[in-house]
């Protein structure tokens, strides 16, 4: 007899389809954001979305594809070349909030995911200058 009870957060929330939907919804918002969109030129949205999906899946107990392809995540280091100010953080969180809400997760799973995303977004802030943003290949 096997126990098919999901053991990781990744499995508990539905695996790849859930994280794919989260990232697709997030990038739908990014595509129309006048501050964040310039960080992701049109040709870069697809690869950025793929990297984010792989990262989030790995972080939450899914496949280790992100590290296999890109090495250690080093999120802070990868974001350092780009001006991530509080406005960019808040806009990022706004789009991510809409994406998380679209998943209709259980309250516990939603709170767990959102707590991580808020902390991660705050950790990426590297300037309080409201000056120009630079092109980003985030994640």
Secondary structure by P-SEA (a helix, b strand, c coil): cccccccccccccccaaaaaaaaaaaaaaaaacccccccccccaaaaaaaaaaaaaaaaacccccccccccccccccccccccccaaaaaaaaaaaaaaaaaacccaaaaaaaaaaaaaaaaaaccccccccccccccc
